[in-house]
């Protein structure tokens, strides 16, 4: 049996164990931790959709607001048209994607630092609309009254059924995101990141692919917003402020963004860490700042690079070097 077959079987084995754990986990947790598990699952989709945007080398500060667009869309459709969750979730993604299409024309004229600042300004403009248009968006108080569905006698207000529903939707979205990244489109996004002039010299329309990454990332984060609001039942503009956007950035940077699973590691590790320091509420910003600085200094490639470093330290995977031949 060759090494490739052994690695494949090992991956399947550990993958099966991992899925068994995440499926059984909510049954062994308290109610508060079941809520936390649902929010963690939603945040996994948030960071993975954000990573898709960063594949072209552009970092934005509007991703949290695009999640809010999906959240408000699902809330308005539910409250005003009484649409079920099965319709509000895809519609939330579509509306977020449509808003991203409109924002592409002013924002994607900028790159690098200017795109970062421009995206922040656009996001704050959208949040101001939510705050001051009280009649439609409820102002600073937001909107309430969103409920999860009851299907086949299963009440999804209970955290365990809703966790399984969220897990199913997020898993489907992650599969799509993974396939996109490993498709020709994903390879083109990577090429724009590393060698945009070279990519354009062979006929790649860099603007179009940057726009595509921005739109797709907004679509998937809009779905995440709909999943969240159908569980917590309310939405306010403050939920999608710069504070939450900073958390998204920290999750991605600490986890690492060179691999698909990097941001997932980051959001899981820091969610567990955040729960352990909940009693130090006043010091949390300083603690997170220290974590970010330590990550940049000692793990510039993020937590995703730890297995490779451990293998290097312990000499795992090194091939034995044959002694040089000498004349007898």
C-alpha positions in Angstrom: 0.0 0.0 0.0 1.5 3.4 -1.0 1.8 6.4 1.1 -1.0 8.3 -0.7 -3.5 5.5 0.1 -2.5 5.5 3.7 -2.9 9.3 4.0 -6.3 9.1 2.3 -7.5 6.5 4.7 -6.1 8.5 7.6 -8.0 11.6 6.4 -11.2 9.7 6.0 -10.8 8.2 9.5 -10.1 11.5 11.3 -12.7 13.3 9.2 -15.3 10.7 10.4 -14.3 11.2 14.0 -14.5 15.0 13.6 -18.0 14.8 12.2 -19.1 12.4 14.8 -17.9 14.8 17.5 -19.6 17.9 16.1 -22.9 15.9 15.6 -22.9 14.5 19.1 -21.5 17.7 20.8 -24.7 19.6 21.5 -26.2 16.8 23.5 -23.4 17.1 26.1 -23.5 20.9 26.4 -25.5 23.2 28.6 -28.1 25.6 27.0 -25.7 28.5 27.0 -23.0 26.5 25.3 -25.5 25.2 22.8 -26.3 28.8 21.8 -22.5 29.4 21.5 -22.1 26.4 19.3 -24.8 27.8 16.9 -23.1 31.2 16.7 -19.7 29.5 16.2 -21.1 27.6 13.3 -22.5 30.8 11.7 -19.2 32.5 12.2 -17.4 29.7 10.4 -19.4 30.6 7.3 -18.6 34.3 7.9 -14.8 33.9 8.0 -14.7 31.4 5.1 -16.8 33.8 2.9 -14.5 36.6 3.9 -11.5 34.6 2.9 -12.9 34.3 -0.6 -12.9 38.1 -0.8 -9.2 38.2 0.3 -8.1 35.7 -2.3 -7.5 38.6 -4.7 -5.4 40.3 -2.1 -8.0 42.9 -1.2 -9.1 43.3 2.5 -12.4 45.0 3.2 -14.1 46.4 6.2 -17.7 46.0 4.9 -18.1 42.2 5.3 -19.9 42.5 8.6 -22.3 45.1 7.1 -23.0 42.8 4.1 -24.0 40.2 6.7 -26.3 42.8 8.1 -27.8 43.3 4.7 -28.8 39.6 4.7 -30.0 39.8 8.2 -32.3 42.8 7.6 -33.5 41.2 4.3 -34.6 38.0 6.1 -36.2 40.0 8.9 -38.2 42.3 6.5 -39.3 39.4 4.4 -40.5 37.4 7.4 -42.2 40.4 9.2 -43.9 42.0 6.1 -44.6 39.0 3.8 -44.6 36.1 6.3 -42.2 34.1 4.2 -40.8 31.0 5.7 -37.1 30.6 6.6 -36.6 28.3 3.6 -37.3 31.4 1.3 -35.7 34.1 3.5 -32.3 32.4 3.7 -31.6 32.2 -0.1 -33.2 35.7 -0.6 -30.9 37.1 2.1 -27.9 35.9 0.1 -29.3 37.2 -3.2 -30.0 40.7 -1.8 -26.6 40.8 -0.2 -25.0 39.8 -3.5 -27.1 42.4 -5.4 -26.0 45.2 -3.0 -22.4 44.0 -3.6 -23.0 44.3 -7.4 -24.0 48.0 -6.9 -21.0 48.7 -4.6 -18.5 47.1 -7.1 -18.6 50.1 -9.4 -17.4 52.7 -6.8 -15.4 50.5 -4.5 -13.4 48.4 -7.0 -12.0 51.5 -8.7 -9.8 51.5 -5.6 -7.2 48.9 -4.5 -5.2 48.0 -1.4 -5.4 50.7 1.4 -7.9 52.8 -0.5 -10.2 49.9 -1.0 -10.0 49.2 2.7 -11.0 52.7 3.7 -13.6 53.0 0.9 -15.3 49.8 2.0 -15.4 51.1 5.6 -17.0 54.3 4.5 -19.6 52.4 2.3 -20.4 50.1 5.2 -20.9 53.0 7.6 -23.2 54.7 5.1 -25.4 51.6 4.9 -25.5 51.4 8.7 -26.6 55.0 8.9 -29.5 54.2 6.6 -30.5 51.5 9.1 -30.2 53.9 12.0 -32.1 56.9 10.5 -34.7 55.1 8.5 -36.8 54.3 11.5 -40.0 53.4 9.6 -38.5 50.5 7.7 -35.4 49.4 9.6 -36.5 50.4 13.2 -33.6 52.8 13.9 -31.2 52.0 16.7 -33.8 49.7 18.3 -33.8 47.5 15.2 -36.4 44.9 14.3 -37.9 42.0 16.2 -40.3 39.2 15.7 -38.3 36.8 13.6 -38.9 33.1 14.4 -37.5 29.8 13.3 -39.9 27.4 11.6 -41.7 24.3 12.8 -41.3 21.5 10.4 -42.6 17.9 10.7 -43.3 18.6 14.4 -39.8 19.8 15.0 -39.5 23.1 16.8 -36.4 24.8 15.6 -36.6 27.3 18.4 -34.9 24.5 20.4 -31.1 25.0 20.1 -30.3 21.3 19.2 -32.5 21.0 16.1 -31.5 24.6 15.0 -27.9 23.6 15.4 -28.3 20.7 13.1 -30.2 22.9 10.6 -27.4 25.5 10.7 -24.7 22.8 10.4 -26.4 21.4 7.3 -26.7 24.9 5.6 -23.1 25.9 6.6 -21.6 22.6 5.4 -23.3 23.0 2.0 -22.0 26.5 1.7 -18.5 25.5 2.7 -18.5 22.7 0.1 -19.5 25.3 -2.5 -16.8 27.7 -1.3 -14.2 25.0 -1.4 -15.2 24.0 -4.9 -15.0 27.6 -6.1 -11.6 28.1 -4.7 -10.2 24.9 -6.3 -11.9 25.7 -9.6 -10.5 27.7 -12.5 -12.1 30.8 -11.0 -10.3 30.2 -7.7 -6.9 29.7 -9.4 -7.5 33.0 -11.3 -8.3 34.8 -8.0 -5.0 33.6 -6.6 -3.1 34.7 -9.7 -4.6 38.2 -9.4 -3.4 38.3 -5.8 0.2 37.4 -6.6 0.8 38.6 -10.1 -2.1 40.9 -11.2 -0.1 42.6 -14.1 1.0 39.2 -15.4 -2.6 37.8 -15.2 -3.9 40.9 -17.1 -1.2 40.5 -19.7 -2.7 37.1 -20.7 -6.2 38.4 -21.0 -7.6 38.1 -17.4 -10.0 40.8 -16.5 -8.8 41.5 -12.9 -11.7 43.9 -12.2 -14.3 41.3 -13.1 -12.7 38.6 -10.9 -12.3 40.9 -8.0 -16.0 41.9 -8.4 -16.9 38.2 -8.6 -15.1 37.4 -5.3 -16.7 40.4 -3.6 -20.2 39.4 -4.8 -19.9 35.7 -3.9 -18.4 36.5 -0.5 -21.4 38.9 0.2 -23.8 36.2 -1.0 -22.6 33.6 1.5 -22.3 36.0 4.4 -25.8 37.2 3.7 -26.9 33.6 4.3 -25.0 33.6 7.5 -26.9 36.7 8.6 -30.2 35.1 7.9 -29.3 32.0 9.9 -28.4 34.1 12.9 -31.4 36.3 12.9 -33.9 33.4 12.7 -32.4 32.1 15.9 -31.9 35.2 18.0 -35.1 36.8 16.6 -34.0 40.4 16.4 -31.5 42.7 14.6 -30.0 46.1 15.4 -27.4 48.2 13.4 -24.9 47.9 16.3 -24.5 44.1 15.7 -22.6 44.9 12.5 -20.4 47.7 13.6 -16.6 48.0 13.3 -16.2 46.0 16.5 -17.6 42.8 15.0 -15.6 43.5 11.8 -12.4 43.6 13.9 -13.3 40.2 15.4 -13.6 38.8 11.8 -10.2 40.2 10.9 -8.6 38.7 14.0 -10.2 35.3 13.5 -8.9 35.2 9.9 -5.4 36.5 10.7 -4.8 34.4 13.8 -6.1 31.2 12.0 -4.3 31.9 8.8 -5.6 32.6 5.3 -3.3 30.7 3.1 -5.3 27.5 3.5 -9.1 27.0 3.3 -9.3 25.6 6.9 -7.1 28.4 8.4 -10.0 30.8 9.3 -12.0 27.9 10.6 -9.2 27.0 13.0 -9.0 30.7 14.0 -12.6 31.2 14.8 -12.9 27.9 16.7 -9.8 28.6 18.8 -10.6 32.2 19.6 -14.2 31.4 20.4 -13.1 28.8 23.0 -10.5 31.3 24.2 -13.1 34.1 24.4 -15.3 31.9 26.5 -12.5 31.3 29.0 -11.8 35.0 29.5 -15.5 36.1 29.8 -14.9 37.1 33.4 -12.3 39.7 32.2 -14.8 41.7 30.2 -13.0 45.1 30.7 -9.7 43.6 29.6 -10.9 41.7 26.6 -9.9 44.3 23.9 -6.4 44.4 25.4 -6.2 40.7 25.6 -7.3 40.3 21.9 -4.8 42.9 20.9 -2.0 41.0 22.6 -3.2 37.8 20.9 -3.1 39.5 17.5 0.4 40.9 18.1 1.7 37.6 19.3 0.2 35.8 16.3 1.8 38.3 13.9 5.2 38.0 15.6 5.4 34.3 16.2 2.9 32.8 13.8 2.8 35.1 10.8 1.1 32.3 8.8 -1.5 31.7 11.5 -2.4 28.6 13.5 -2.7 26.7 10.2 1.1 26.6 10.1 1.5 24.9 13.5 1.3 21.3 12.2 4.1 22.0 9.7 6.2 23.6 12.3 5.8 20.6 14.6 6.8 18.3 11.9 9.8 20.3 11.2 10.8 20.5 14.8 10.4 16.8 15.4 11.9 15.8 12.0 8.7 14.0 10.9 8.5 13.4 7.2 12.2 13.9 6.5 13.8 11.4 4.2 17.0 9.8 5.4 19.9 11.1 3.4 22.2 8.4 2.0 26.0 8.8 2.7 28.0 10.1 -0.2 29.7 7.5 -2.4 33.5 7.4 -2.0 36.1 5.7 -4.1 37.4 2.5 -2.6 
